[in-house]
Amino acid sequence: MKNRNEELKRKLKKAASISLCAVLAGGLAAGTYTGVNYLTGYEQSVQAASEDKVELLKSEKKSDDSKDDSKDESTAKGSLDVSDIVEETMPSIVSITTKSVEEVQSYYGMFGQYGAYAPEQREVQGSGSGIIIGKNDSELLIATNYHVVEGAETLSVGFCDSTACEAKVKGYDSEKDLAVVAVSLDDIDSDTMDAITVATIGNSDDLKVGAQVVAIGNALGYGQSVTTGIVSAKNRQLNSDDTVGDYDSDSNSATNLIQTDAAINPGNSGGALLNMNGEVVGINSAKLASTEVEGIGYAIAISDVTDTLESLMNEETRDKVDNHGVLGITVQSVDSEVSEAYSVPEGVLVRDVTEGGAADKAGIEAKSIITKFAGKTVTTKEQLVDFLSYYEPGEDVELTIEVPDGKGYKEETVTVTLGENTNTQSTDSKDNGDGQGSSQDDNLLEDWENNEGGAGLQYGEGWN
């Protein structure tokens, strides 16, 4: 009996020793995890950038991982429940509210003084979504679609804790339908900063047709909502006539789209399309709206636009100025139709140069085509005017222009010191980029086909 009791004591002592080791090992593992997080600087809340250049927070998973690794990760995280994904990613999604002014013709506005057309102006409110993608020393940076913020006079960003702050457009690329919005950190209280997170960027190239995805956005402006679906197709392209075709990687203006049957409604634009790891693989952008069509939505493939987003994140935030600088030119848009018909670059054609004006002093001549303004692509005269609205007279701006060179063109970069707008009339939608409010028929193709020669290009003859 005594031997039996001693044996029992030895077993209990051994069991207690094993339990203590397990507790110590567990504590060590937890301490190691915390230590690694501390050393690497990883936290769920928003962290300030340690360097001048702000970069996207990308997934650590590489696109060339082995199949075994991908299976292991899929088993560990890829099977997350949709509710887990929403809980993890919702703090990185915001709603965007815009206010703009548009001219409308009312019944009474049709009869102005002396029978002249008298349009009325009214304030219009729009809704969209955004994704928190980074932070610098003074701003929180949010990605969205360009069409969400286009023409907006004011912007407001709503966070997951129901607080809202004013915002500004930091930069945009209209061709790719992308924009980055900035919110001053001084306007965000500490509780909101603790509540929000920076989204993790995944690899859209790794997506497979049939894979499950989750879309989050401010549908119809009612607040954040969640829809689910699958990847219906990859490498789609939305054409200028609103038809859909295969993605053309050689086209500078084409955007690679992911097609999904996850519901993407008005207000979802700019929101996130997520894979089952909770990573952003697309920015919801377009929906094919038709009574005959259901379950077809589109998102910009994130891997194709990471460089563009990082470039926009690092642009200088500017405010529109009351009396912007001018170039001293009269211009006309060269759209894709004209570009294809006459083999000329897309951009803004310089029709006339004001003698002694800013462009004239910089050596810009008529028949040149402006393709970039301060590094941003220019395709219409309206874009050029919009870019100018952020720059004051006397500021230097770098322009990229295509200059006629025999039967072709050569690219040149010139620096222009913007002039002052001396016109007493207010600049309006008819402004052609010179700040003088001159109006020109913008149907350049019709001009050339009629052989009017206003720009010096005759139908079928090239530059003369």
Beta strands, then each sheet from edge to edge (+ up, - down):
strand 1: 93-104
strand 2: 120-135
strand 3: 139-144
strand 4: 154-158
strand 5: 164-173
strand 6: 178-184
strand 7: 212-217
strand 8: 225-238
strand 9: 244-246
strand 10: 257-260
strand 11: 272-274
strand 12: 280-287
strand 13: 297-301
strand 14: 329-334
strand 15: 347-353
strand 16: 369-373
strand 17: 376-377
strand 18: 396-405
strand 19: 408-417
strand 20: 457-458
strand 21: 462-463
sheet 1: 1+ 2- 3+ 6- 5+ 4- 1+
sheet 2: 9+ 8- 7+ 11- 12+ 13- 10+
sheet 3: 14+ 15- 16+ 17-
sheet 4: 14+ 15- 16+ 18- 19+
sheet 5: 20+ 21-
end
